């Protein structure tokens, strides 16, 4: 049975230790027959939290949407 694996790389550094480690793991898994998809979050338009607390103004467990306009908002 073929395994499909999704790797989400959250490192902001190109070719850093995280990238190198993931590359080694991917090589190993591919040799075992796995199909690998890797998502690099650094390639997405995500902005850092402004700590403005706008999302937390509404009482209850469901926060308000973030004021940032980025890929996160586009995907939600």
Secondary structure as GFF3:
##gff-version 3
##sequence-region A 1 76
A	DSSP	beta_strand	4	9	.	.	.	ID=ss1
A	DSSP	alpha_helix	17	31	.	.	.	ID=ss2
A	DSSP	beta_strand	35	40	.	.	.	ID=ss3
A	DSSP	three_ten_helix	41	43	.	.	.	ID=ss4
A	DSSP	three_ten_helix	54	56	.	.	.	ID=ss5
A	DSSP	alpha_helix	71	75	.	.	.	ID=ss6
###
